[in-house]
Amino acid sequence: MTWDEYHTLDDMYSYLDYLEATYDFVSTESIGSTSEGRDMRVAKICKGGCGGKKAVWIDGGIHAREWISPATVTWMLRELVENDAEHSDLTETLDWYFLPSSNPDGYAFSRKENRMWRKTRSDHNSIFGCLGVDANRNWGFHWNEGGSSHDNCSDTYHGPVPFSEPENVNVRDILNSRRGDWAFYNSIHSYSQMILLPWGYTDDVPNDYDEMYNLFMKGSDALTAVHGKTYEVGCIPCLLYIASGSSTDWAHGDALIPYTTSMELRDTGNYGFLLPPDKIIPTAQEVWAFHLTVIREIIAMEP
């Protein structure tokens, strides 16, 4: 696969197939299906088999129109696996899970019908025929406590109940299957150039906020050193707005993953969601630098 264009989900899955066939420490798993029946496939990078180590989770594309997200996730997967010899400590010490697209239906719709589509494509009996739920307002930790909508037609519709979306159920279930093992969680978004920390549902911050903030600032500094781009670090309402029902809040508050973030990638509004393909690799390089620094700091903290 190349990273000079935005690829289809099929292209991404073909790349997962290639990695699985080529590297004995890579396997893939379908964690379930979407509302429209598409597979949700995860790449698992586990030397000596998955389990017995702490684990890292990185997903992309929960909002369909944020095309730079799956592109960056797959580029980082390539870097981790194909250049393993350059940073083998990462794969010797940790298991890694990559989900290129956590909203395949929405991504397909954004490619074929409506480039600015954000939500899933589920049907919740809107009288106006409006489809989809904002998958990042649908997680079952402080769901529907602000920053989301009851209106089926809204881009921030939170769904009729928590976890109404099968896509979120699939991710929740694989995270729960290794509950206690996760050291780091990142659900990657665009745009704004931010490294967002919990909580999203309240202006209050978690008790361990300073620890997360200090670690992610180190990652932010490493990111800036690559191409000079600056990413702000802070809690979701500190930098944006109240947003309840987010995956990051659930990952930290329910799954108890110690280091959780949602990164907002390039840019700051010049191109917005329509980031040109020639920005994919530079964006991915700087985001990889963030992960390289943060994950090595986490490894160093492990007993």
Helices and strands as residue ranges (DSSP letters): H 9-22, E 26-33, E 39-45, E 54-60, H 68-82, G 84-86, H 88-93, E 94-99, H 104-112, G 135-137, H 166-177, E 182-190, E 194-197, H 209-227, E 232-235, H 236-239, H 247-253, E 259-265, G 277-279, H 280-301
